């Protein structure tokens, strides 16, 4: 569970992003936003699998801040790829969300 300081930072960030994009972004929406930024292709029409890939891009980019992933480069279609550099700790889904939220906060800092 996030401590009070982390909760405050998270809530402030969510509010700031919601105001900036005039949207009601949830956790997945914020990951999608980061993934689109990291993809760097601007507005695209994406299918469901590509949207999941964009969220995966976000998670890799976020966890690369802490050396869990290392950027390998772009494929022939321009999509970024990372490789795992360190085994992620065995975390519960709740702790995984906490880790990624902490990384999101750092990403926008």
LINJO-V528426 format. One line per field, one symbol per residue. phi: phi as a letter, one per 30 degrees, with the letter a starting at -180 (. if undefined). A space follows every 50 residues. Layout:
BEGIN
phi = ???
END
This chain:
BEGIN
phi = .dddddddddddddddddddchbcdcedddddeddddddicidbccdedd ddddddedddddddecidbbdckcddciddbbbdcbddddcdedddeded ddddededd
END
